[in-house]
Amino acid sequence: MTATAPNKGKLVLVIGPSGVGKSVILQELRKRHPELVFPRSATTRARRQGEGDDLYRFLNEKEFDALLEKKEVLEWAVVHGGARYGTLKEEILPAIEAGKTVVREVDVQGFESISADPLFSGDAAPYRLVSVFILPESRHQLTERITKRAPISEDELERRLRSMDRELSVAPRCDVQVLNKEGRLEETLKEVEEVLLK
């Protein structure tokens, strides 16, 4: 079984700094392409009012630990407020096996974990991985988007900009880089679709 098995689907990771427009792009793709698979995240955070099971698989700490122990989690991280979020193999691998394209938004840490995993890395990897980095037009554009969203302190802005620079340094390691120009969402979507539907 090789990475180029014709019946195999693929995992497409979408990466990019906060404020670059990843969630808008993914929302549009969900609407336009029901054939694509958007896996749920596993999380230990509390379920919010009115939240179903379509975006998250809610787990308690013990359940999350058990999945980690069984190596059922491709990557995970502790996010704001100490809750853990992770990518579950069972949300991704069966769909790839069925020849589908799975689209997953991840942060830089998630990208590094998954791209180094033997399931996706190296000549003998059984599954195909494609990474797409969404680039801003400029650092200034991102700063504006971040500050427009909600008022934040200078310290917080500084922290986010440092994080953004760290994230942007990963872009050259991705398979495809797509520039998300202001007011040109259709162009961006077209480029991302080309990668997904190849």
One Martini backbone bead per residue (centre of mass of N, CA, C, O) as a GRO file, in nm:
protein
  198
    1MET     BB    1   0.090   0.041   0.028
    2THR     BB    2   0.071   0.357  -0.106
    3ALA     BB    3   0.056   0.701  -0.137
    4THR     BB    4  -0.052   0.646  -0.454
    5ALA     BB    5  -0.308   0.523  -0.414
    6PRO     BB    6  -0.591   0.566  -0.607
    7ASN     BB    7  -0.813   0.525  -0.361
    8LYS     BB    8  -0.693   0.765  -0.221
    9GLY     BB    9  -0.692   1.015  -0.033
   10LYS     BB   10  -0.666   1.323   0.165
   11LEU     BB   11  -0.478   1.558   0.355
   12VAL     BB   12  -0.567   1.899   0.433
   13LEU     BB   13  -0.380   2.165   0.545
   14VAL     BB   14  -0.470   2.466   0.720
   15ILE     BB   15  -0.269   2.758   0.736
   16GLY     BB   16  -0.241   3.048   0.959
   17PRO     BB   17  -0.277   3.339   1.077
   18SER     BB   18  -0.436   3.535   1.268
   19GLY     BB   19  -0.674   3.703   1.053
   20VAL     BB   20  -0.649   3.579   0.744
   21GLY     BB   21  -0.931   3.389   0.681
   22LYS     BB   22  -0.982   3.080   0.730
   23SER     BB   23  -1.283   3.057   0.826
   24VAL     BB   24  -1.411   3.174   0.570
   25ILE     BB   25  -1.299   2.969   0.373
   26LEU     BB   26  -1.419   2.714   0.514
   27GLN     BB   27  -1.716   2.792   0.502
   28GLU     BB   28  -1.733   2.800   0.193
   29LEU     BB   29  -1.641   2.509   0.139
   30ARG     BB   30  -1.871   2.369   0.286
   31LYS     BB   31  -2.097   2.480   0.102
   32ARG     BB   32  -1.969   2.387  -0.189
   33HIS     BB   33  -1.836   2.095  -0.053
   34PRO     BB   34  -1.986   1.809   0.053
   35GLU     BB   35  -1.745   1.601  -0.024
   36LEU     BB   36  -1.601   1.712   0.200
   37VAL     BB   37  -1.401   1.671   0.497
   38PHE     BB   38  -1.478   1.793   0.839
   39PRO     BB   39  -1.335   1.746   1.115
   40ARG     BB   40  -1.346   1.700   1.436
   41SER     BB   41  -1.280   1.812   1.747
   42ALA     BB   42  -1.121   1.750   2.030
   43THR     BB   43  -1.252   1.833   2.368
   44THR     BB   44  -1.243   1.966   2.718
   45ARG     BB   45  -1.444   2.162   2.688
   46ALA     BB   46  -1.722   2.312   2.742
   47ARG     BB   47  -2.035   2.316   2.655
   48ARG     BB   48  -2.225   2.519   2.484
   49GLN     BB   49  -2.498   2.669   2.431
   50GLY     BB   50  -2.644   2.487   2.164
   51GLU     BB   51  -2.433   2.269   2.124
   52GLY     BB   52  -2.328   2.030   1.928
   53ASP     BB   53  -2.156   1.751   1.734
   54ASP     BB   54  -2.031   1.878   1.460
   55LEU     BB   55  -1.739   2.015   1.567
   56TYR     BB   56  -1.735   1.845   1.844
   57ARG     BB   57  -1.566   1.631   2.074
   58PHE     BB   58  -1.668   1.569   2.391
   59LEU     BB   59  -1.435   1.554   2.667
   60ASN     BB   60  -1.278   1.430   2.919
   61GLU     BB   61  -0.977   1.399   3.061
   62LYS     BB   62  -0.979   1.087   3.069
   63GLU     BB   63  -1.054   1.037   2.772
   64PHE     BB   64  -0.815   1.187   2.651
   65ASP     BB   65  -0.594   1.017   2.781
   66ALA     BB   66  -0.681   0.746   2.654
   67LEU     BB   67  -0.627   0.835   2.359
   68LEU     BB   68  -0.328   0.895   2.394
   69GLU     BB   69  -0.244   0.611   2.487
   70LYS     BB   70  -0.368   0.482   2.206
   71LYS     BB   71  -0.286   0.669   1.967
   72GLU     BB   72  -0.557   0.857   1.854
   73VAL     BB   73  -0.373   1.119   1.831
   74LEU     BB   74  -0.216   1.331   1.615
   75GLU     BB   75  -0.289   1.610   1.769
   76TRP     BB   76  -0.213   1.852   2.041
   77ALA     BB   77  -0.349   2.117   2.265
   78VAL     BB   78  -0.325   2.393   2.470
   79VAL     BB   79  -0.572   2.621   2.531
   80HIS     BB   80  -0.743   2.847   2.629
   81GLY     BB   81  -0.798   2.779   2.968
   82GLY     BB   82  -0.673   2.465   2.941
   83ALA     BB   83  -0.784   2.336   2.707
   84ARG     BB   84  -0.815   2.057   2.497
   85TYR     BB   85  -0.698   1.990   2.161
   86GLY     BB   86  -0.778   1.757   1.884
   87THR     BB   87  -0.674   1.505   1.645
   88LEU     BB   88  -0.850   1.239   1.516
   89LYS     BB   89  -0.810   0.956   1.345
   90GLU     BB   90  -1.121   0.869   1.315
   91GLU     BB   91  -1.185   1.149   1.152
   92ILE     BB   92  -0.976   1.070   0.896
   93LEU     BB   93  -0.884   0.785   0.788
   94PRO     BB   94  -1.152   0.660   0.676
   95ALA     BB   95  -1.191   0.882   0.459
   96ILE     BB   96  -0.931   0.830   0.304
   97GLU     BB   97  -0.987   0.532   0.245
   98ALA     BB   98  -1.256   0.634   0.078
   99GLY     BB   99  -1.126   0.881  -0.108
  100LYS     BB  100  -1.116   1.137   0.055
  101THR     BB  101  -1.119   1.481   0.139
  102VAL     BB  102  -0.945   1.627   0.408
  103VAL     BB  103  -1.015   1.918   0.612
  104ARG     BB  104  -0.766   2.099   0.818
  105GLU     BB  105  -0.730   2.312   1.078
  106VAL     BB  106  -0.409   2.443   1.183
  107ASP     BB  107  -0.146   2.491   1.356
  108VAL     BB  108   0.186   2.482   1.365
  109GLN     BB  109   0.203   2.245   1.562
  110GLY     BB  110   0.013   2.059   1.402
  111PHE     BB  111   0.176   2.053   1.143
  112GLU     BB  112   0.436   1.931   1.266
  113SER     BB  113   0.314   1.669   1.374
  114ILE     BB  114   0.178   1.556   1.113
  115SER     BB  115   0.430   1.583   0.912
  116ALA     BB  116   0.596   1.368   1.111
  117ASP     BB  117   0.411   1.145   1.069
  118PRO     BB  118   0.425   0.822   0.941
  119LEU     BB  119   0.145   0.845   0.792
  120PHE     BB  120   0.272   1.126   0.622
  121SER     BB  121   0.583   1.046   0.632
  122GLY     BB  122   0.747   0.958   0.375
  123ASP     BB  123   0.765   0.702   0.141
  124ALA     BB  124   0.586   0.491   0.336
  125ALA     BB  125   0.341   0.648   0.349
  126PRO     BB  126  -0.008   0.578   0.343
  127TYR     BB  127  -0.056   0.897   0.335
  128ARG     BB  128  -0.175   1.199   0.209
  129LEU     BB  129  -0.017   1.528   0.216
  130VAL     BB  130  -0.141   1.870   0.228
  131SER     BB  131  -0.019   2.209   0.238
  132VAL     BB  132  -0.184   2.526   0.333
  133PHE     BB  133  -0.090   2.866   0.312
  134ILE     BB  134  -0.220   3.160   0.448
  135LEU     BB  135  -0.163   3.480   0.325
  136PRO     BB  136  -0.090   3.791   0.372
  137GLU     BB  137  -0.021   4.089   0.232
  138SER     BB  138   0.041   4.203   0.530
  139ARG     BB  139   0.113   4.298   0.844
  140HIS     BB  140  -0.085   4.536   0.849
  141GLN     BB  141  -0.343   4.382   0.775
  142LEU     BB  142  -0.344   4.202   1.028
  143THR     BB  143  -0.346   4.418   1.244
  144GLU     BB  144  -0.616   4.539   1.160
  145ARG     BB  145  -0.790   4.283   1.198
  146ILE     BB  146  -0.732   4.237   1.496
  147THR     BB  147  -0.830   4.529   1.599
  148LYS     BB  148  -1.125   4.511   1.479
  149ARG     BB  149  -1.257   4.274   1.628
  150ALA     BB  150  -1.114   4.371   1.909
  151PRO     BB  151  -1.018   4.505   2.186
  152ILE     BB  152  -0.664   4.546   2.258
  153SER     BB  153  -0.379   4.532   2.398
  154GLU     BB  154  -0.055   4.596   2.347
  155ASP     BB  155   0.051   4.328   2.456
  156GLU     BB  156  -0.133   4.145   2.290
  157LEU     BB  157  -0.044   4.247   2.015
  158GLU     BB  158   0.253   4.175   2.046
  159ARG     BB  159   0.207   3.871   2.085
  160ARG     BB  160   0.061   3.824   1.811
  161LEU     BB  161   0.295   3.923   1.629
  162ARG     BB  162   0.501   3.716   1.716
  163SER     BB  163   0.329   3.473   1.635
  164MET     BB  164   0.302   3.551   1.337
  165ASP     BB  165   0.603   3.535   1.263
  166ARG     BB  166   0.628   3.237   1.332
  167GLU     BB  167   0.416   3.136   1.130
  168LEU     BB  168   0.538   3.260   0.864
  169SER     BB  169   0.803   3.077   0.875
  170VAL     BB  170   0.640   2.813   0.763
  171ALA     BB  171   0.541   2.860   0.469
  172PRO     BB  172   0.785   2.732   0.296
  173ARG     BB  173   0.700   2.427   0.402
  174CYS     BB  174   0.470   2.438   0.222
  175ASP     BB  175   0.317   2.338  -0.069
  176VAL     BB  176   0.114   2.590  -0.043
  177GLN     BB  177   0.060   2.940  -0.136
  178VAL     BB  178  -0.194   3.177  -0.029
  179LEU     BB  179  -0.318   3.486  -0.121
  180ASN     BB  180  -0.520   3.705   0.085
  181LYS     BB  181  -0.693   3.938  -0.057
  182GLU     BB  182  -0.850   4.215  -0.030
  183GLY     BB  183  -1.164   4.149  -0.168
  184ARG     BB  184  -1.055   3.835  -0.294
  185LEU     BB  185  -1.199   3.558  -0.221
  186GLU     BB  186  -1.245   3.407  -0.490
  187GLU     BB  187  -0.948   3.370  -0.559
  188THR     BB  188  -0.868   3.212  -0.312
  189LEU     BB  189  -1.068   2.978  -0.346
  190LYS     BB  190  -0.966   2.878  -0.617
  191GLU     BB  191  -0.684   2.795  -0.518
  192VAL     BB  192  -0.779   2.596  -0.301
  193GLU     BB  193  -0.954   2.414  -0.481
  194GLU     BB  194  -0.728   2.307  -0.662
  195VAL     BB  195  -0.600   2.142  -0.434
  196LEU     BB  196  -0.850   1.972  -0.340
  197LEU     BB  197  -0.948   1.868  -0.650
  198LYS     BB  198  -0.688   1.711  -0.769
   0.00000   0.00000   0.00000
